[in-house]
Amino acid sequence: MNMPVKADVIIIGGGLVGATLALALARHEFGSIVVDAQDLDTTVTPAFDGRASAVASASARMLRALGLGDILDADGCAIRAIRVTDGTAPQFLHFDAGAEGDPLGIMMENRLLRMGLLREVRAAPLINLVAPATVTSLVRDENAATLTLADGRIFTAPLAIAADGRRSRTREDAGIRLANWRYPNAALVTMVAHSVPHGNVACEMFYPSGPMALLPMTDHSDGRPRTAIVWTVDEASADGARKLGPKALAAEIAVRVDGTMGDIEVIAPQAVWPLGFHHAATYEAQRLLLVGDAAHGIHPIAGQGLNMGWRDVAALAEVLVDAARTGQDLGSPDVLARYSAWRRLDNTMVSAVTDGLNRLFAVPGRLPSAIRRFGLAGVERIPPLKARFMAEARGETGKLPALLTGELI
Ligand SMILES: Cc1cc2nc3c(=O)[nH]c(=O)nc-3n(C[C@H](O)[C@H](O)[C@H](O)COP(=O)(O)OP(=O)(O)OC[C@H]3O[C@@H](n4cnc5c(N)ncnc54)[C@H](O)[C@@H]3O)c2cc1C
């Protein structure tokens, strides 16, 4: 019989959220076991995930504090302005960070984020990464959480954390219910090179068939500007969109952006993602907490899903550091409740606003469109409202954990 290996926490799932959590905890002297079902080296290839994410500036500050500043500087593209329009209508909402100072966010390829995290996780002596591995059981009682792998290895810790994504088996096995629904559309994700520079402006164009986001990236290796595309298509068209060849896809995009990008070439195969909403009824069970997509998932329209997960990480790290400093059991109900209370409200609000935004812009017809344009113009003219939207994009609203201000705790 294998002897159990002890740690401060067991993290199930070493994706973008789980790996960041392990790193945040290691930087505060906590030892973790990170178990992932996949060979994580395969997750850094372009074929695995062609997606890019808008890293909000608060999240970027945390990643820098954790040692990933070099990746953000080398491969990140600053978003200096965000333009929201109803189709290509001339009335629009424009958020501008100015040429200097903190950008509104940084665009990064997911695989490069994973590469940086994996590098740091592997270099951290306090993190024991076990992947690929199959979890056969997670037993939680009043004393500990005990994880057993198919190869017979056993790990034990006062607290287990589910970071195993939207289909979290850990959440299901704990009997935690989920509010969830599918949107009647899918997101087509690709990357294009084009002739007209993007000027570090992100555009969110709303069409009744679904929004299209244009997200500025660092230049292509041949020097042309690059933009990541997230195009929401209705479910009926998803199959057709998946089959579009690069030339036909470039032509479709050119029509939607009304020629503003100049010559467009699709430079990555398109991936089509089904879109849904989910929110766990609770983030806690005995000696178990949920973080990231295991706890919540939203429409990618506002580029907030991963940032919500990173805010979970920053808050949880702070709660655990505080608990350790006062000698508390890391898996005690008090500690779990503090994390849940901190994160639940923020996640509920961001989820509700994102869902509402998506529904509002999905209503077809001239009248809804006129109302939306009126609304956009209204927000444009009310500086405090605009400032509030900019703070949301930067991830700077609510009570910020220290890590999101760029400080270790
Ligand atoms: C089209 C699209 C575009 C998006 N764009 C943005 C954006 O611009 N900005 C943003 O903030 N968010 C964005 N998101 C959301 C973002 O991608 C997710 O919120 C984020 O990837 C969640 O990370 P995670 O680590 O919680 O989960 P995941 O990335 O799903 O990672 C879960 C990990 O757990 C592992 N795992 C799963 N099951 C098990 C198991 N049983 N045992 C062990 N390990 C397991 C998996 O192998 C994986 O490594 C987008 C989403 C989509 C679909």
The ligand as a Gaussian input file, in Angstrom:
#p B3LYP/6-31G(d) Opt

LIG

0 1
 C      -14.499000      30.953000     -27.535000
 C      -14.064000      31.378000     -26.151000
 C      -13.342000      32.552000     -25.986000
 C      -12.948000      32.974000     -24.709000
 N      -12.282000      34.168000     -24.570000
 C      -11.972000      34.624000     -23.328000
 C      -11.314000      35.900000     -23.146000
 O      -10.989000      36.653000     -24.080000
 N      -11.049000      36.311000     -21.865000
 C      -11.404000      35.554000     -20.778000
 O      -11.184000      35.992000     -19.639000
 N      -11.992000      34.330000     -20.935000
 C      -12.289000      33.845000     -22.168000
 N      -12.905000      32.631000     -22.307000
 C      -13.153000      31.791000     -21.117000
 C      -11.892000      31.018000     -20.708000
 O      -11.374000      30.322000     -21.815000
 C      -12.179000      30.040000     -19.565000
 O      -12.874000      30.739000     -18.543000
 C      -10.885000      29.463000     -18.966000
 O      -10.177000      28.702000     -19.924000
 C      -11.184000      28.567000     -17.765000
 O       -9.991000      28.047000     -17.232000
 P      -10.026000      26.841000     -16.183000
 O       -8.592000      26.575000     -15.832000
 O      -11.008000      27.112000     -15.101000
 O      -10.629000      25.603000     -16.992000
 P       -9.984000      24.791000     -18.208000
 O       -9.190000      25.681000     -19.070000
 O      -11.113000      24.025000     -18.801000
 O       -8.960000      23.777000     -17.495000
 C       -9.414000      22.662000     -16.759000
 C       -8.239000      21.699000     -16.566000
 O       -8.709000      20.601000     -15.769000
 C       -8.292000      19.384000     -16.353000
 N       -9.281000      18.349000     -16.003000
 C      -10.545000      18.223000     -16.462000
 N      -11.137000      17.158000     -15.890000
 C      -10.223000      16.583000     -15.061000
 C      -10.243000      15.466000     -14.201000
 N      -11.331000      14.693000     -14.072000
 N       -9.126000      15.177000     -13.506000
 C       -8.011000      15.952000     -13.616000
 N       -7.934000      17.029000     -14.429000
 C       -9.031000      17.350000     -15.128000
 C       -8.227000      19.648000     -17.834000
 O       -7.337000      18.745000     -18.467000
 C       -7.727000      21.106000     -17.877000
 O       -6.324000      21.187000     -17.916000
 C      -13.288000      32.187000     -23.570000
 C      -13.992000      30.979000     -23.746000
 C      -14.392000      30.576000     -25.013000
 C      -15.168000      29.290000     -25.176000

